[in-house]
Amino acid sequence: MTLIRTVRLRCTAVDPDGAITVATVDFGDTSPIYTLGGDARALLNSGQPVDLTHPFAYRDTPYVVTFTVTDDGGLTASSSVEVSVPNNAPTVTITPDAGTGMTARFTVTYDDPDVPYGDVVSCTVSTSDGGETPIAVSGQEYTYTFADAGTYGLVARVRDAAGATVESAVIQFTAVNTPPVCAFAAVVGSDHKSVQINASASADPDGVLVSCRFHPQVTDWDDGTPRPPAEGWIAMPVVEGIPQPYQHGYATHLPGDTTIAVGVTDHHGAEAIVYTTINLENVPPTASLSVSATTLSVGETLRATVQCADIDGDAPPTATLTVADGVPMPVTDGQLVELPVGSQAGVLLLTLHVIDDDGAQVTVTVEVRVRAVTAVIMLSPFPTSPGARVIEREYSEGGAYDG
């Protein structure tokens, strides 16, 4: 590209005893010699100047422009002038702003004194780690993120349309990796032998997370603080820097509180680990016993419905129902048991005993009152017999009649 600057030239000539018949201008470049026309010569002969403009290409050495006139007597006169069209180099400065972590912030200001004849065609900021940032707008803030921690130099370079290149002073930036932030939620399953981990709230302030891991059971130091485990970690999936939900199952229930850990690592290798406790203890089974009535008469039938469950068991709980001091009978959840009350009045005790697959037990008792049956017996002779007499006695079923 050839950068052009247009220069204005003023030509004057006087012939005391005649008239100027030919006037030419040699611009001293590769363009042909320019001959002034009749109107221009008339201006010269009347004592007035003639203004010309001519485009000159930028160069370091001046142009020699020669104005030559010839009068009607054949005599000539010339005058020369040097025209300098140098390229003025652009200027550029880089100013550091408040960068944080691994990211430098800076403002680049550039200018070209030859505007409007010339202009800056490119500006970049180079860093000592080999990076380059194009600068499109002067005076605007830009950023650059370094891959590794350390101290780096930044320099701005600007080039104008004539090819002049200028560098700014070098500024320094110290990149310091900010560790990631680990945050997660742990939800224990209804079986009390699994936990759902969601660490999607974890993040890296100055980069991206590259890995996430989970530890299902962390031991403590003697002072009760968690001991960072060296082994037993389980990798959790990470998609586009976001940890994905993970569910972990335990083989058995664990006594007391269990400490778990989640760790996230950024692309610089810094890791953040967070601990929390969950409860994986066995939940005892539940049991209930409902009866058709809490008061019955001897000889009637009692109906009892068994309800038992184990929300965190691998198998249904074992249940037995004992009537009074009898032999325990196996029962299951939802079973309806019919029990003849018999002939003995008093209190009938029902005992439901339930045990889960981890040995936890629960006992439910129900008392049912059994009452005696009262009846009236009338003894009389044949109604037609004279002098008939009525004898009344009461007795309870199961008791002795005395008369």
Contacts in CASP RR format, 6 or more apart in sequence:
PFRMAT RR
TARGET T0000
AUTHOR 0000-0000-0000
METHOD contacts of the structure
MODEL  1
MTLIRTVRLRCTAVDPDGAITVATVDFGDTSPIYTLGGDARALLNSGQPV
DLTHPFAYRDTPYVVTFTVTDDGGLTASSSVEVSVPNNAPTVTITPDAGT
GMTARFTVTYDDPDVPYGDVVSCTVSTSDGGETPIAVSGQEYTYTFADAG
TYGLVARVRDAAGATVESAVIQFTAVNTPPVCAFAAVVGSDHKSVQINAS
ASADPDGVLVSCRFHPQVTDWDDGTPRPPAEGWIAMPVVEGIPQPYQHGY
ATHLPGDTTIAVGVTDHHGAEAIVYTTINLENVPPTASLSVSATTLSVGE
TLRATVQCADIDGDAPPTATLTVADGVPMPVTDGQLVELPVGSQAGVLLL
TLHVIDDDGAQVTVTVEVRVRAVTAVIMLSPFPTSPGARVIEREYSEGGA
YDG
1 161 0 8 1.000
2 57 0 8 1.000
2 58 0 8 1.000
3 57 0 8 1.000
3 58 0 8 1.000
3 87 0 8 1.000
3 114 0 8 1.000
3 117 0 8 1.000
3 118 0 8 1.000
3 161 0 8 1.000
3 162 0 8 1.000
4 55 0 8 1.000
4 56 0 8 1.000
4 57 0 8 1.000
4 58 0 8 1.000
4 117 0 8 1.000
5 55 0 8 1.000
5 56 0 8 1.000
5 58 0 8 1.000
5 85 0 8 1.000
5 114 0 8 1.000
5 117 0 8 1.000
6 53 0 8 1.000
6 54 0 8 1.000
6 55 0 8 1.000
6 56 0 8 1.000
6 117 0 8 1.000
7 53 0 8 1.000
7 54 0 8 1.000
7 55 0 8 1.000
7 56 0 8 1.000
7 83 0 8 1.000
7 85 0 8 1.000
8 51 0 8 1.000
8 52 0 8 1.000
8 53 0 8 1.000
9 25 0 8 1.000
9 51 0 8 1.000
9 52 0 8 1.000
9 53 0 8 1.000
9 54 0 8 1.000
9 65 0 8 1.000
9 81 0 8 1.000
9 83 0 8 1.000
10 49 0 8 1.000
10 50 0 8 1.000
10 51 0 8 1.000
10 52 0 8 1.000
11 23 0 8 1.000
11 25 0 8 1.000
11 36 0 8 1.000
11 44 0 8 1.000
11 49 0 8 1.000
11 50 0 8 1.000
11 51 0 8 1.000
11 52 0 8 1.000
11 67 0 8 1.000
12 44 0 8 1.000
12 47 0 8 1.000
12 49 0 8 1.000
12 50 0 8 1.000
13 20 0 8 1.000
13 23 0 8 1.000
13 44 0 8 1.000
13 67 0 8 1.000
13 69 0 8 1.000
13 77 0 8 1.000
14 47 0 8 1.000
15 45 0 8 1.000
15 69 0 8 1.000
15 71 0 8 1.000
15 72 0 8 1.000
18 71 0 8 1.000
18 72 0 8 1.000
18 73 0 8 1.000
19 45 0 8 1.000
19 71 0 8 1.000
19 72 0 8 1.000
20 41 0 8 1.000
20 44 0 8 1.000
20 45 0 8 1.000
20 69 0 8 1.000
20 70 0 8 1.000
20 71 0 8 1.000
20 72 0 8 1.000
21 41 0 8 1.000
21 70 0 8 1.000
21 71 0 8 1.000
21 72 0 8 1.000
21 74 0 8 1.000
22 35 0 8 1.000
22 41 0 8 1.000
22 69 0 8 1.000
22 70 0 8 1.000
23 35 0 8 1.000
23 36 0 8 1.000
23 37 0 8 1.000
23 40 0 8 1.000
23 41 0 8 1.000
23 44 0 8 1.000
23 50 0 8 1.000
23 67 0 8 1.000
23 68 0 8 1.000
23 69 0 8 1.000
23 70 0 8 1.000
24 33 0 8 1.000
24 34 0 8 1.000
24 35 0 8 1.000
24 36 0 8 1.000
24 67 0 8 1.000
24 68 0 8 1.000
24 69 0 8 1.000
25 33 0 8 1.000
25 34 0 8 1.000
25 36 0 8 1.000
25 52 0 8 1.000
25 65 0 8 1.000
25 66 0 8 1.000
25 67 0 8 1.000
25 68 0 8 1.000
26 33 0 8 1.000
26 34 0 8 1.000
26 65 0 8 1.000
26 66 0 8 1.000
26 68 0 8 1.000
27 34 0 8 1.000
27 54 0 8 1.000
27 56 0 8 1.000
27 63 0 8 1.000
27 65 0 8 1.000
28 63 0 8 1.000
28 64 0 8 1.000
28 65 0 8 1.000
28 66 0 8 1.000
29 56 0 8 1.000
29 57 0 8 1.000
29 63 0 8 1.000
31 54 0 8 1.000
34 52 0 8 1.000
34 54 0 8 1.000
36 44 0 8 1.000
36 50 0 8 1.000
40 50 0 8 1.000
43 49 0 8 1.000
43 50 0 8 1.000
44 50 0 8 1.000
44 69 0 8 1.000
54 65 0 8 1.000
56 63 0 8 1.000
56 83 0 8 1.000
56 85 0 8 1.000
57 85 0 8 1.000
58 85 0 8 1.000
58 86 0 8 1.000
58 87 0 8 1.000
58 162 0 8 1.000
59 85 0 8 1.000
59 86 0 8 1.000
60 86 0 8 1.000
60 87 0 8 1.000
62 82 0 8 1.000
62 83 0 8 1.000
62 84 0 8 1.000
62 85 0 8 1.000
63 82 0 8 1.000
63 83 0 8 1.000
63 84 0 8 1.000
63 85 0 8 1.000
64 80 0 8 1.000
64 81 0 8 1.000
64 82 0 8 1.000
64 83 0 8 1.000
65 80 0 8 1.000
65 81 0 8 1.000
65 82 0 8 1.000
65 83 0 8 1.000
66 78 0 8 1.000
66 79 0 8 1.000
66 80 0 8 1.000
67 78 0 8 1.000
67 79 0 8 1.000
67 80 0 8 1.000
67 81 0 8 1.000
68 76 0 8 1.000
68 77 0 8 1.000
68 78 0 8 1.000
69 76 0 8 1.000
69 77 0 8 1.000
69 78 0 8 1.000
70 76 0 8 1.000
87 114 0 8 1.000
87 160 0 8 1.000
87 162 0 8 1.000
87 163 0 8 1.000
87 164 0 8 1.000
88 112 0 8 1.000
88 113 0 8 1.000
88 114 0 8 1.000
88 164 0 8 1.000
89 160 0 8 1.000
89 164 0 8 1.000
89 166 0 8 1.000
90 110 0 8 1.000
90 111 0 8 1.000
90 112 0 8 1.000
90 113 0 8 1.000
90 120 0 8 1.000
90 158 0 8 1.000
90 159 0 8 1.000
90 160 0 8 1.000
90 164 0 8 1.000
90 166 0 8 1.000
91 110 0 8 1.000
91 111 0 8 1.000
91 112 0 8 1.000
91 113 0 8 1.000
91 158 0 8 1.000
91 166 0 8 1.000
92 108 0 8 1.000
92 109 0 8 1.000
92 110 0 8 1.000
92 111 0 8 1.000
92 123 0 8 1.000
92 156 0 8 1.000
92 157 0 8 1.000
92 158 0 8 1.000
92 166 0 8 1.000
92 167 0 8 1.000
92 168 0 8 1.000
93 108 0 8 1.000
93 109 0 8 1.000
93 110 0 8 1.000
93 156 0 8 1.000
93 168 0 8 1.000
93 169 0 8 1.000
94 106 0 8 1.000
94 107 0 8 1.000
94 108 0 8 1.000
94 125 0 8 1.000
94 154 0 8 1.000
94 155 0 8 1.000
94 156 0 8 1.000
94 168 0 8 1.000
94 169 0 8 1.000
94 171 0 8 1.000
95 106 0 8 1.000
95 107 0 8 1.000
95 108 0 8 1.000
95 109 0 8 1.000
95 171 0 8 1.000
96 104 0 8 1.000
96 105 0 8 1.000
96 106 0 8 1.000
96 154 0 8 1.000
96 171 0 8 1.000
96 172 0 8 1.000
96 173 0 8 1.000
97 105 0 8 1.000
97 106 0 8 1.000
97 107 0 8 1.000
97 141 0 8 1.000
98 105 0 8 1.000
99 105 0 8 1.000
99 143 0 8 1.000
99 173 0 8 1.000
100 178 0 8 1.000
100 206 0 8 1.000
101 175 0 8 1.000
101 176 0 8 1.000
101 177 0 8 1.000
101 178 0 8 1.000
101 205 0 8 1.000
101 206 0 8 1.000
102 145 0 8 1.000
102 146 0 8 1.000
102 147 0 8 1.000
102 149 0 8 1.000
102 175 0 8 1.000
102 176 0 8 1.000
102 177 0 8 1.000
102 178 0 8 1.000
102 206 0 8 1.000
102 207 0 8 1.000
102 268 0 8 1.000
103 143 0 8 1.000
103 144 0 8 1.000
103 145 0 8 1.000
103 146 0 8 1.000
103 175 0 8 1.000
103 206 0 8 1.000
104 127 0 8 1.000
104 143 0 8 1.000
104 144 0 8 1.000
104 145 0 8 1.000
104 146 0 8 1.000
104 152 0 8 1.000
104 154 0 8 1.000
104 173 0 8 1.000
104 175 0 8 1.000
105 141 0 8 1.000
105 142 0 8 1.000
105 143 0 8 1.000
106 125 0 8 1.000
106 141 0 8 1.000
106 142 0 8 1.000
106 143 0 8 1.000
106 144 0 8 1.000
106 154 0 8 1.000
106 171 0 8 1.000
107 139 0 8 1.000
107 140 0 8 1.000
107 141 0 8 1.000
107 142 0 8 1.000
108 123 0 8 1.000
108 125 0 8 1.000
108 135 0 8 1.000
108 138 0 8 1.000
108 139 0 8 1.000
108 140 0 8 1.000
108 142 0 8 1.000
108 156 0 8 1.000
108 168 0 8 1.000
109 138 0 8 1.000
109 139 0 8 1.000
110 120 0 8 1.000
110 123 0 8 1.000
110 135 0 8 1.000
110 138 0 8 1.000
110 156 0 8 1.000
110 158 0 8 1.000
111 120 0 8 1.000
111 138 0 8 1.000
112 118 0 8 1.000
112 119 0 8 1.000
112 120 0 8 1.000
112 160 0 8 1.000
112 161 0 8 1.000
114 160 0 8 1.000
114 162 0 8 1.000
118 160 0 8 1.000
118 161 0 8 1.000
118 162 0 8 1.000
119 160 0 8 1.000
119 161 0 8 1.000
120 138 0 8 1.000
120 158 0 8 1.000
120 159 0 8 1.000
120 160 0 8 1.000
120 161 0 8 1.000
121 159 0 8 1.000
121 160 0 8 1.000
121 161 0 8 1.000
121 163 0 8 1.000
122 134 0 8 1.000
122 158 0 8 1.000
122 159 0 8 1.000
123 134 0 8 1.000
123 135 0 8 1.000
123 136 0 8 1.000
123 138 0 8 1.000
123 156 0 8 1.000
123 157 0 8 1.000
123 158 0 8 1.000
123 159 0 8 1.000
124 132 0 8 1.000
124 133 0 8 1.000
124 134 0 8 1.000
124 135 0 8 1.000
124 156 0 8 1.000
124 157 0 8 1.000
125 132 0 8 1.000
125 133 0 8 1.000
125 135 0 8 1.000
125 142 0 8 1.000
125 144 0 8 1.000
125 154 0 8 1.000
125 155 0 8 1.000
125 156 0 8 1.000
125 157 0 8 1.000
126 132 0 8 1.000
126 154 0 8 1.000
126 155 0 8 1.000
126 156 0 8 1.000
126 157 0 8 1.000
127 133 0 8 1.000
127 144 0 8 1.000
127 146 0 8 1.000
127 152 0 8 1.000
127 153 0 8 1.000
127 154 0 8 1.000
128 152 0 8 1.000
128 153 0 8 1.000
128 154 0 8 1.000
129 146 0 8 1.000
129 147 0 8 1.000
129 148 0 8 1.000
129 152 0 8 1.000
131 144 0 8 1.000
133 142 0 8 1.000
133 144 0 8 1.000
135 142 0 8 1.000
135 156 0 8 1.000
144 154 0 8 1.000
145 206 0 8 1.000
145 207 0 8 1.000
146 152 0 8 1.000
146 173 0 8 1.000
146 175 0 8 1.000
148 175 0 8 1.000
148 268 0 8 1.000
149 175 0 8 1.000
149 176 0 8 1.000
149 177 0 8 1.000
149 268 0 8 1.000
150 174 0 8 1.000
150 175 0 8 1.000
150 176 0 8 1.000
151 172 0 8 1.000
151 173 0 8 1.000
151 174 0 8 1.000
151 175 0 8 1.000
152 172 0 8 1.000
152 173 0 8 1.000
152 174 0 8 1.000
152 175 0 8 1.000
153 170 0 8 1.000
153 171 0 8 1.000
153 172 0 8 1.000
153 173 0 8 1.000
154 170 0 8 1.000
154 171 0 8 1.000
154 172 0 8 1.000
154 173 0 8 1.000
155 167 0 8 1.000
155 168 0 8 1.000
155 169 0 8 1.000
155 170 0 8 1.000
155 171 0 8 1.000
156 167 0 8 1.000
156 168 0 8 1.000
157 165 0 8 1.000
157 166 0 8 1.000
157 167 0 8 1.000
157 168 0 8 1.000
158 165 0 8 1.000
158 166 0 8 1.000
159 165 0 8 1.000
159 166 0 8 1.000
177 206 0 8 1.000
177 266 0 8 1.000
177 268 0 8 1.000
177 270 0 8 1.000
178 204 0 8 1.000
178 205 0 8 1.000
178 206 0 8 1.000
179 266 0 8 1.000
179 270 0 8 1.000
179 271 0 8 1.000
179 272 0 8 1.000
180 202 0 8 1.000
180 203 0 8 1.000
180 204 0 8 1.000
180 205 0 8 1.000
180 209 0 8 1.000
180 264 0 8 1.000
180 265 0 8 1.000
180 266 0 8 1.000
180 270 0 8 1.000
180 271 0 8 1.000
180 272 0 8 1.000
181 202 0 8 1.000
181 203 0 8 1.000
181 204 0 8 1.000
181 205 0 8 1.000
181 264 0 8 1.000
181 272 0 8 1.000
182 199 0 8 1.000
182 202 0 8 1.000
182 262 0 8 1.000
182 263 0 8 1.000
182 264 0 8 1.000
182 272 0 8 1.000
182 273 0 8 1.000
182 274 0 8 1.000
183 199 0 8 1.000
183 201 0 8 1.000
183 202 0 8 1.000
183 274 0 8 1.000
184 197 0 8 1.000
184 198 0 8 1.000
184 199 0 8 1.000
184 201 0 8 1.000
184 202 0 8 1.000
184 243 0 8 1.000
184 262 0 8 1.000
184 274 0 8 1.000
184 276 0 8 1.000
185 197 0 8 1.000
185 198 0 8 1.000
185 201 0 8 1.000
186 195 0 8 1.000
186 196 0 8 1.000
186 197 0 8 1.000
186 260 0 8 1.000
186 276 0 8 1.000
186 278 0 8 1.000
187 195 0 8 1.000
187 196 0 8 1.000
187 198 0 8 1.000
188 194 0 8 1.000
188 195 0 8 1.000
188 278 0 8 1.000
188 279 0 8 1.000
188 280 0 8 1.000
189 195 0 8 1.000
189 196 0 8 1.000
190 311 0 8 1.000
190 312 0 8 1.000
191 311 0 8 1.000
191 312 0 8 1.000
191 313 0 8 1.000
192 253 0 8 1.000
192 279 0 8 1.000
192 280 0 8 1.000
192 281 0 8 1.000
192 282 0 8 1.000
192 283 0 8 1.000
192 311 0 8 1.000
192 312 0 8 1.000
193 249 0 8 1.000
193 250 0 8 1.000
193 251 0 8 1.000
193 252 0 8 1.000
193 253 0 8 1.000
193 280 0 8 1.000
193 312 0 8 1.000
194 247 0 8 1.000
194 248 0 8 1.000
194 249 0 8 1.000
194 250 0 8 1.000
195 216 0 8 1.000
195 247 0 8 1.000
195 248 0 8 1.000
195 249 0 8 1.000
195 250 0 8 1.000
195 260 0 8 1.000
195 278 0 8 1.000
195 280 0 8 1.000
196 245 0 8 1.000
196 246 0 8 1.000
196 247 0 8 1.000
197 214 0 8 1.000
197 236 0 8 1.000
197 245 0 8 1.000
197 246 0 8 1.000
197 247 0 8 1.000
197 248 0 8 1.000
197 260 0 8 1.000
197 262 0 8 1.000
198 245 0 8 1.000
199 212 0 8 1.000
199 236 0 8 1.000
199 243 0 8 1.000
199 246 0 8 1.000
199 262 0 8 1.000
199 263 0 8 1.000
199 264 0 8 1.000
200 242 0 8 1.000
200 243 0 8 1.000
200 244 0 8 1.000
200 245 0 8 1.000
202 209 0 8 1.000
202 212 0 8 1.000
202 243 0 8 1.000
202 262 0 8 1.000
202 264 0 8 1.000
202 272 0 8 1.000
203 209 0 8 1.000
204 264 0 8 1.000
204 266 0 8 1.000
204 267 0 8 1.000
207 266 0 8 1.000
207 267 0 8 1.000
208 240 0 8 1.000
208 241 0 8 1.000
208 266 0 8 1.000
208 267 0 8 1.000
209 238 0 8 1.000
209 241 0 8 1.000
209 242 0 8 1.000
209 243 0 8 1.000
209 264 0 8 1.000
209 265 0 8 1.000
209 266 0 8 1.000
209 267 0 8 1.000
210 238 0 8 1.000
210 241 0 8 1.000
210 265 0 8 1.000
210 266 0 8 1.000
210 267 0 8 1.000
210 269 0 8 1.000
211 235 0 8 1.000
211 238 0 8 1.000
211 264 0 8 1.000
211 265 0 8 1.000
212 235 0 8 1.000
212 236 0 8 1.000
212 237 0 8 1.000
212 238 0 8 1.000
212 243 0 8 1.000
212 262 0 8 1.000
212 263 0 8 1.000
212 264 0 8 1.000
212 265 0 8 1.000
213 233 0 8 1.000
213 234 0 8 1.000
213 235 0 8 1.000
213 236 0 8 1.000
213 262 0 8 1.000
213 263 0 8 1.000
214 233 0 8 1.000
214 234 0 8 1.000
214 236 0 8 1.000
214 246 0 8 1.000
214 248 0 8 1.000
214 260 0 8 1.000
214 261 0 8 1.000
214 262 0 8 1.000
214 263 0 8 1.000
215 229 0 8 1.000
215 232 0 8 1.000
215 233 0 8 1.000
215 234 0 8 1.000
215 260 0 8 1.000
215 261 0 8 1.000
215 262 0 8 1.000
216 232 0 8 1.000
216 234 0 8 1.000
216 248 0 8 1.000
216 249 0 8 1.000
216 250 0 8 1.000
216 258 0 8 1.000
216 260 0 8 1.000
217 254 0 8 1.000
217 258 0 8 1.000
217 259 0 8 1.000
217 260 0 8 1.000
218 226 0 8 1.000
218 227 0 8 1.000
218 228 0 8 1.000
218 229 0 8 1.000
218 259 0 8 1.000
218 260 0 8 1.000
218 261 0 8 1.000
218 275 0 8 1.000
219 226 0 8 1.000
219 227 0 8 1.000
219 229 0 8 1.000
219 259 0 8 1.000
220 226 0 8 1.000
220 227 0 8 1.000
220 259 0 8 1.000
221 227 0 8 1.000
226 259 0 8 1.000
226 261 0 8 1.000
226 275 0 8 1.000
228 261 0 8 1.000
228 273 0 8 1.000
229 261 0 8 1.000
234 246 0 8 1.000
234 248 0 8 1.000
236 243 0 8 1.000
236 244 0 8 1.000
236 246 0 8 1.000
236 262 0 8 1.000
237 243 0 8 1.000
237 244 0 8 1.000
237 246 0 8 1.000
238 244 0 8 1.000
243 264 0 8 1.000
250 280 0 8 1.000
252 358 0 8 1.000
253 280 0 8 1.000
253 281 0 8 1.000
253 282 0 8 1.000
253 312 0 8 1.000
253 358 0 8 1.000
254 280 0 8 1.000
254 281 0 8 1.000
255 281 0 8 1.000
256 279 0 8 1.000
256 280 0 8 1.000
256 281 0 8 1.000
257 277 0 8 1.000
257 278 0 8 1.000
257 279 0 8 1.000
258 277 0 8 1.000
258 278 0 8 1.000
258 279 0 8 1.000
258 280 0 8 1.000
259 275 0 8 1.000
259 276 0 8 1.000
259 277 0 8 1.000
260 275 0 8 1.000
260 276 0 8 1.000
260 277 0 8 1.000
260 278 0 8 1.000
261 273 0 8 1.000
261 274 0 8 1.000
261 275 0 8 1.000
262 273 0 8 1.000
262 274 0 8 1.000
263 271 0 8 1.000
263 272 0 8 1.000
263 273 0 8 1.000
263 274 0 8 1.000
264 271 0 8 1.000
264 272 0 8 1.000
265 271 0 8 1.000
282 312 0 8 1.000
282 356 0 8 1.000
282 358 0 8 1.000
282 359 0 8 1.000
282 360 0 8 1.000
283 310 0 8 1.000
283 311 0 8 1.000
283 312 0 8 1.000
283 360 0 8 1.000
284 356 0 8 1.000
284 360 0 8 1.000
284 361 0 8 1.000
284 362 0 8 1.000
285 308 0 8 1.000
285 309 0 8 1.000
285 310 0 8 1.000
285 317 0 8 1.000
285 354 0 8 1.000
285 355 0 8 1.000
285 356 0 8 1.000
285 360 0 8 1.000
285 361 0 8 1.000
285 362 0 8 1.000
286 307 0 8 1.000
286 308 0 8 1.000
286 309 0 8 1.000
286 310 0 8 1.000
286 311 0 8 1.000
286 354 0 8 1.000
286 362 0 8 1.000
287 307 0 8 1.000
287 308 0 8 1.000
287 319 0 8 1.000
287 352 0 8 1.000
287 353 0 8 1.000
287 354 0 8 1.000
287 362 0 8 1.000
287 363 0 8 1.000
287 364 0 8 1.000
288 307 0 8 1.000
288 308 0 8 1.000
288 352 0 8 1.000
288 364 0 8 1.000
289 304 0 8 1.000
289 305 0 8 1.000
289 306 0 8 1.000
289 307 0 8 1.000
289 321 0 8 1.000
289 350 0 8 1.000
289 352 0 8 1.000
289 364 0 8 1.000
289 366 0 8 1.000
290 304 0 8 1.000
290 305 0 8 1.000
290 307 0 8 1.000
291 302 0 8 1.000
291 303 0 8 1.000
291 304 0 8 1.000
291 305 0 8 1.000
291 350 0 8 1.000
291 366 0 8 1.000
291 368 0 8 1.000
292 302 0 8 1.000
292 303 0 8 1.000
292 304 0 8 1.000
293 302 0 8 1.000
293 368 0 8 1.000
294 366 0 8 1.000
294 367 0 8 1.000
294 368 0 8 1.000
294 369 0 8 1.000
295 368 0 8 1.000
295 369 0 8 1.000
295 371 0 8 1.000
296 302 0 8 1.000
296 341 0 8 1.000
296 368 0 8 1.000
296 369 0 8 1.000
296 370 0 8 1.000
296 371 0 8 1.000
297 341 0 8 1.000
297 370 0 8 1.000
297 371 0 8 1.000
297 372 0 8 1.000
297 373 0 8 1.000
298 341 0 8 1.000
298 342 0 8 1.000
298 343 0 8 1.000
298 344 0 8 1.000
298 345 0 8 1.000
298 370 0 8 1.000
298 371 0 8 1.000
298 372 0 8 1.000
298 373 0 8 1.000
298 397 0 8 1.000
298 398 0 8 1.000
299 340 0 8 1.000
299 341 0 8 1.000
299 342 0 8 1.000
299 343 0 8 1.000
299 373 0 8 1.000
299 397 0 8 1.000
300 340 0 8 1.000
300 341 0 8 1.000
301 338 0 8 1.000
301 339 0 8 1.000
301 340 0 8 1.000
301 341 0 8 1.000
302 338 0 8 1.000
302 339 0 8 1.000
302 340 0 8 1.000
302 341 0 8 1.000
302 348 0 8 1.000
302 368 0 8 1.000
303 336 0 8 1.000
303 337 0 8 1.000
303 338 0 8 1.000
303 339 0 8 1.000
304 321 0 8 1.000
304 336 0 8 1.000
304 337 0 8 1.000
304 339 0 8 1.000
304 350 0 8 1.000
304 366 0 8 1.000
305 334 0 8 1.000
305 335 0 8 1.000
305 336 0 8 1.000
305 337 0 8 1.000
306 319 0 8 1.000
306 321 0 8 1.000
306 331 0 8 1.000
306 332 0 8 1.000
306 333 0 8 1.000
306 334 0 8 1.000
306 335 0 8 1.000
306 336 0 8 1.000
306 337 0 8 1.000
306 352 0 8 1.000
307 333 0 8 1.000
307 334 0 8 1.000
308 316 0 8 1.000
308 317 0 8 1.000
308 319 0 8 1.000
308 331 0 8 1.000
308 332 0 8 1.000
308 333 0 8 1.000
308 352 0 8 1.000
308 354 0 8 1.000
309 316 0 8 1.000
309 317 0 8 1.000
309 333 0 8 1.000
310 316 0 8 1.000
310 317 0 8 1.000
310 356 0 8 1.000
310 357 0 8 1.000
313 356 0 8 1.000
313 357 0 8 1.000
313 358 0 8 1.000
314 357 0 8 1.000
315 357 0 8 1.000
316 332 0 8 1.000
316 333 0 8 1.000
317 333 0 8 1.000
317 354 0 8 1.000
317 355 0 8 1.000
317 356 0 8 1.000
317 357 0 8 1.000
318 330 0 8 1.000
318 354 0 8 1.000
318 355 0 8 1.000
318 356 0 8 1.000
319 330 0 8 1.000
319 331 0 8 1.000
319 332 0 8 1.000
319 333 0 8 1.000
319 352 0 8 1.000
319 353 0 8 1.000
319 354 0 8 1.000
319 355 0 8 1.000
320 328 0 8 1.000
320 329 0 8 1.000
320 330 0 8 1.000
320 331 0 8 1.000
320 352 0 8 1.000
320 353 0 8 1.000
321 328 0 8 1.000
321 329 0 8 1.000
321 331 0 8 1.000
321 337 0 8 1.000
321 350 0 8 1.000
321 351 0 8 1.000
321 352 0 8 1.000
321 353 0 8 1.000
322 328 0 8 1.000
322 329 0 8 1.000
322 350 0 8 1.000
322 351 0 8 1.000
322 353 0 8 1.000
323 329 0 8 1.000
323 339 0 8 1.000
323 348 0 8 1.000
323 349 0 8 1.000
323 350 0 8 1.000
324 348 0 8 1.000
324 349 0 8 1.000
328 353 0 8 1.000
329 337 0 8 1.000
331 337 0 8 1.000
331 352 0 8 1.000
339 350 0 8 1.000
341 348 0 8 1.000
341 368 0 8 1.000
341 370 0 8 1.000
342 370 0 8 1.000
343 397 0 8 1.000
343 398 0 8 1.000
344 370 0 8 1.000
344 398 0 8 1.000
345 370 0 8 1.000
345 371 0 8 1.000
345 372 0 8 1.000
345 396 0 8 1.000
345 398 0 8 1.000
346 369 0 8 1.000
346 370 0 8 1.000
346 371 0 8 1.000
347 367 0 8 1.000
347 368 0 8 1.000
347 369 0 8 1.000
347 370 0 8 1.000
348 367 0 8 1.000
348 368 0 8 1.000
348 369 0 8 1.000
348 370 0 8 1.000
349 365 0 8 1.000
349 366 0 8 1.000
349 367 0 8 1.000
349 368 0 8 1.000
350 365 0 8 1.000
350 366 0 8 1.000
350 367 0 8 1.000
350 368 0 8 1.000
351 363 0 8 1.000
351 364 0 8 1.000
351 365 0 8 1.000
352 363 0 8 1.000
352 364 0 8 1.000
352 365 0 8 1.000
352 366 0 8 1.000
353 361 0 8 1.000
353 362 0 8 1.000
353 363 0 8 1.000
354 361 0 8 1.000
354 362 0 8 1.000
354 363 0 8 1.000
354 364 0 8 1.000
355 361 0 8 1.000
372 396 0 8 1.000
372 397 0 8 1.000
372 398 0 8 1.000
372 399 0 8 1.000
373 396 0 8 1.000
373 397 0 8 1.000
374 394 0 8 1.000
374 396 0 8 1.000
375 394 0 8 1.000
375 395 0 8 1.000
375 396 0 8 1.000
375 397 0 8 1.000
376 392 0 8 1.000
376 394 0 8 1.000
377 392 0 8 1.000
377 393 0 8 1.000
377 394 0 8 1.000
377 395 0 8 1.000
377 401 0 8 1.000
378 390 0 8 1.000
378 391 0 8 1.000
378 392 0 8 1.000
379 390 0 8 1.000
379 391 0 8 1.000
379 392 0 8 1.000
379 393 0 8 1.000
380 388 0 8 1.000
380 389 0 8 1.000
380 390 0 8 1.000
380 391 0 8 1.000
381 387 0 8 1.000
381 388 0 8 1.000
381 389 0 8 1.000
382 388 0 8 1.000
391 403 0 8 1.000
393 401 0 8 1.000
393 402 0 8 1.000
393 403 0 8 1.000
395 401 0 8 1.000
395 402 0 8 1.000
END
